[in-house]
C-alpha cells in the first residue's frame, strides 16, 4: 500500500453525497483500517495528481466524460498506480482501462464486502511461474509485472525447484506448466494439492493437454490455454481476486 501495507488508501468518486456516506460507513467495518477519501470528478483529479491512492472506485452514475477524465488522471498518477474498479449494475457497459467491476452496493454491509475485495486486490501477492519454456515464462512474467495488481513474480524451471520454492515461501498463486521436466505436470499438481491446500493453481496447457487432464484439474483456479494473451491472464487474475462474478455477461 502507500507506505503502509495494513492501511490502504481508497478513493471513491461519486457525485452523490449519500453514496459517499454509505461507503464511509462501510469502510469503518473493514478488517483493516482504511484511509478513505470521497469526492466528485473534479476533486478526484486533484487527489490523484498528488499520488498515494491505492484503490480508486468509480460510481457508474458519473457521466461518461467524468469517468474518462478520472481514469486518465489515475493513469498519470504517481507510483504506485491505483487499481481502478467501477461499481455498476450487471449488464452496464464499462469504460476502457479499468481493472475490474464491482456490484453497486445498497448499504454499508454490502460496501464492507466490496472493501474486502479491494483490500485483497491491493495486497502484495507472491506468484510462481513453473515451467521449462523460456518463451512461456518470459511472456507470462512480462504480463504479470505490467499488471496494476501488486505481484511479486518468481520462476522455477522444473518441478522439484517449483515444489521447493512453494514449500519455503508464502505464495498465493502458481502458474504450472503441465509439461515439465522432473515430475510431470500432473504429478506436480497432485503434490501441490496434497501439501499446500490454500494455494491457487493455474495450469498452463495446450487445448489437447487440457482436455486430456480432465478431472485432474478439479480444485484448480483455472486452465490457461496456450497460446495465451494478456487478456487471458487478466481474466485469471480477476478470478483470483474474486472480481469475475461481477463482470458484465
Secondary structure, 3 states (H helix, E strand, C coil): CCCCCCCCEEEEECCCHHHHHHHHHHHCCCCCCCEEEEECHHHHHHHHHHCCCCEEEEECCCCHHHHHHHHHHHHCCCCCCCEEEEECCCCCCCCCCCCEEECCCCCHHHHHHHHHHHHHHHCCEEEEEECCCHHHHHHHHHHHHCCCCCEEEEEECCHHHHHHHHHHCCCCEEEEECCCCCCCHHHHHHHHHHHCCCCEEEEEEEHHHHHHHHHHHCCCCEEEEECCCHHHHHHHHHHHCCCHHHCCC
